[in-house]
Amino acid sequence: MLSRIHWTKAARTTAGLLGGTALVSFVAATYYRPLPLPEDYPTTKKKNTKRTNNVNTECCPEHMATSTNLLPNRNKELFCSKELPYFSRDETPLLLSMARYLSIGCTTILIRIFMNTYGQYDIENDEHYAHFLTLVLGGDGRQEQGQSLITISNHRSLFDDPGVVSCLLPLWIGIQPKYNRWGICSQEYCFADALPAIVKGYIGAGQVLPIQRGGGINQPLLQHFASLVARGEWCHIFPEGGVWQWRELGGRGRFAVLEGQS
């Protein structure tokens, strides 16, 4: 009887420690969450009459990337780090690293359960896939030379990432942040103002950064993503720029060519 009581207390203590650690980790993820660009950031979809500080941003795209009032202002956000949260692996704060393990691990496991229960997927375990896994693990000279890995895929649904990406790697690899991809998600979906800060923190801890559609290649958010490429990380993108139901990669461009020829 006494041993059962001791085991019960130990289980409660362990559960409390794990729950407290998870809570503190996600508080840290909230603090270091990525921020989207402000709503008044000029986009390529707008007329070229947009001016900032009397400078035409359409004519001077480099100004779009350097003007301080166009950057996400972390000083104005509540409970938000003043520094950019794009640390190298060695410099990442401990609690943020733990949040990444929890976010990526929980998301990957839950999606695996969902896909194996209600869906199906097939992976061709051939030499190309084996080489891909070798590169993900830093082999073939990638880690020694500090080489990045860039992958692309078509974008058939909003479930592609994290859905398909979570099923792409063997489970023991997929739950480790250092072997996982960095991705980008349109800020009006993943980092909308209506979302609580802790949700943005969870998504950011899942190694997903915001991007503004129509913000151009000089927008700061894309430069932040490019800094991860320069650091040798694995970065995955959907070049379609949005959901596109064609099977072929580059369906939007092909559709535009077909329309022009008709």
Secondary structure, DSSP 8 states (H G I E B T S, - for coil): -HHHHHHHHHHHHHHHHHHHHHHHHHHHHHHT------TT---TTS-TT-EETTEETTT-HHHHHH-GGGS--GGGSTT--SS-S---TTTS-HHHHHHHHHHHHHHHHHHHHHHHHH-------SHHHHHHHHHHTTTTTHHHHT--EEEE----STTIIIIIHHTTS-HHHHT-GGGS-BEEEEHHHHS-TTS-HHHHHHHHHTTEEEE-TTS-TTSHHHHHHHHHHHTT-EEEE-TTSS----SSTTHHHHHHHHHHH-
